[in-house]
Amino acid sequence: MVIHGLIASAIGIAIGLAIEWFPESASTQAGPIDHLYDVLIWTSVPVFVTVTIIVLFSVRNFKMRPGEEQLDGPPIHGNTRLEVIWTAIPAIILVVLCSYAWVVLTDIEEAQGQDEMRVNVVGQQFAWTFEYPQAGGKPIKSTQLYLPKDRPVRFYVKALDVIHDFWVPAFRMKIDAVPGIETKIRVTPNRLGTYPVVCAELCGLGHAVMRSTAHVLERGEFDRWLAEQAQEAREAQ
């Protein structure tokens, strides 16, 4: 069992780490989250393999043989020491993993700098609207999300009808949009490009099409886009 377990665990871990579970990462928060997922693979695969091998070994070696249909099994008394061990080890593993996950969560939710930008996210069936507050004026609204590279952003998320979930998979971070409640999430985009914005909460018949695009731009390019939107808003008044 030990030999088979070691071989199967090594193969399982290698396969688990080789699979690209997530899309391309595009935020500073993505790295710690991806590493946490790798740690979970390192931990969960040996546990799964160990339990599976013990079950298969027991089925093969302790199954009922022909002629034993009417026989009772041997009188086995529980092993208190063994029961304490197999209860304590999983408990310790869970405490360690939960503690590490808490450290990661605390780290990625901390403020990343003084120049943090605010973006309001409004979800409704079945579209996203992004608002950029402007000093002394109405916020700039867009159905596409535009963000500057390497600048911390804090999203203030709300819903107008039912529960939605704001998620940019490349950022790894997501949070529910709940009617009557304003939820918050921090992200620092660190890779230029375009990334899908999706709703991760079943919200009705049009849930699958509740999508948008996040555009991560250089700061100068983002500032020009914001200025153009502000000019267009003034001209429309």
N, C-alpha and C positions, 0 to 999 in steps of 0.2 A: 504493500500500500504506500509506503514512504517513497519508494523509487518511482512508482507510477505517478504519485502525487507531485513530486518534484519536477518530473518531465512535463506532465500536463500543465502545471502552473507556469513553468518557463515558457512553454508554447503559447498558453493563453495570454500571459502578460505581453509577450512579443507581438502577438496579433492585435491585442487591445491598444497598444501604443502605436502600432503601425497604421491603424485605421484613422482616417481624417474625420473625426467626429463633428468638427465645427468648420464653418466657413473661414475665410481669411480674417485674421484679427485686425482691427482698425482702431483700437483704443488702448490706453495705458491700463485699463481695468481688465482687459482680455488676458494678459499674460498670467497674473495670479490665478484667475479662474481656470484657465487651461491647465496650469500646474496642479491645482487642486484636483481636477478631474484625473490627471495622471496618477496622483497619489491614491485616489479612490480605486483606480484600476489595479495598482500594485497591491492594494489591500483586499479588494473584493474577489479577485480571481482565485488566489490561493484558498480563501474561505469556501467559495463555491466548489472548487475542485476537491477539497478535503471532504466536504459533506457528501458530494456525489460518489467519490471513491469508497467511502465507508459504507454507504447505502448499497452500492453494487457488490462490494465484497461480502456484506452480510446476506444479501439475497442469494449469492452464489453458494456460500458456505453453510448457511444456517436454514436453508429452505427445507420444506417437508419432503422426505424421501418416500418412495412407494412402500406401503405397508405401515407407515407411521400416521395414517389418517386419524386413528382413534387414540393416539398417544398424547399425553400432556407434555408440554415443554419442561425442560429441567427447572427445578426450583432455584431461581436466581434472585439473590438479594441485592438491592441497590448498593452501589459503591459511593459512599458519601464524599470521600476525597476526590474521586473522579468527577462527581457532579459539581462540586465546588470549583474545580479547575475549569471545566468547560462552561461554567457560568461566569466565572471571574474574567477569563481571557476575552470573550466577546464584549463584556462590559468595559474592560480597559480599552479595547480597540475603539469602541464607540465614543468613549469619553475623549480619547486622543483625537479622533477624526472630527468630532464636534468642536473641540477646542481650536483645532487648526482652521476649520471652516469659519468659526467666529472671528479669528484673527484676520483671515482674508477679507471677510465681509466688512469688518471695522476699518481695515486699511483702504479698501476701494471706495468706501463711503465718505472718507474724510475730505475736507476742502483741499484743493490742489494749488490754490494761488489766490492772490489779491484781485486779479483781473478776470474773475469768474463771470461768465456771461449768463444771462437769464433768457430762457426760451419757454414760452407757454405752449403746452400741447393740449389740443382739444380733440377728443374723439367723439364721433357720433355715427350712427348707422348711415352709410358705411364709408367713412372718409376721415382723414386726419387734417387738421388745420394747425399751422405753426405760427405763433405770434412773437414778434420781437419788440419788446417795450421800448418806447422812445421818450426821452426826457421832454416834458412839456407838450406832448402830442399824442395822437392815437398810435397804437401799436401797428407795426407793419405785419400784414398777414400773408401767408403763402401756403399753398397746398403741397409744396416741396420743402424739404428740410435742408437748409444751407448752414454749414458750420465751418469755422476757421480751424485750421490744423494747429495742434499743440496749444489750444486755449481751452481751459476748463469751462464746461457748460453745466448749468444746473437746470434740469427740466422740471417745470411745474405742470403736473398732468391732471386733467379732469375730464369727465364725461358728461354729455348733455342728455343722454337717454338711458342706456343700459351699461353694464360693466364691459369695458374693453381692456386691452392690455397692450401698452406701448413697448415695442421691441424692435431693436435693430440688431439682428443676430451677429453682425461683425463687431458690434460693441460689447456683446455678451450680456449687457445689463438690460433688464426689463422690469416693468412695474405696472400694476393694475391702474386703470382709469375708472374711478368709481363716482357715480352721481352723488353730488353733495359733499364730496371730499376732495381736497387737493393733495395729491401725493407728489413726492419729490424723488429725484434720482440724479446722480452726478456722473458725467462722462467726460473724458478728455480725448478727443479724436487725435490720432497720431499717424494716420496714413491717408494720403490723398486718394480720391476715387469716389465712386458712387456705390451705395449699398442699399439693399431693400429695407423698407420699414414695413412691418407687418403688425397685425393684431393677433395676439397669442391667447385670446379668450373668446370662446364661441359666443357670438353676439347676435346671431340671426341668420337669415337666409343668405345675406350678402357678405358674410364673414370672410369668405375666401378671397373676395375682391377688395377688402379693406386694406389697401396697400399704397405706399408712397415710396419716395426715394430720398435717401440722405446723400447730400453732396458735400464732401469735405474739400475745402479750397485753401489755398494759401491765404494768409491774413489780408494781404493787399487786395487780392481778388475778391475776398469776402466783403471787405469794406466797400469796394466799388459796387458790388451787387446790392449791398444794403443802402448805399447812397442812391442808386438808381431806383430802388423800390420806394424810397422816401420821396424822391422827386416825382415819381408817377402818382403817388398818393396825394401829394400837394396839388398836382395839376388836375386830378380828378375831383377835387373839392369844389 
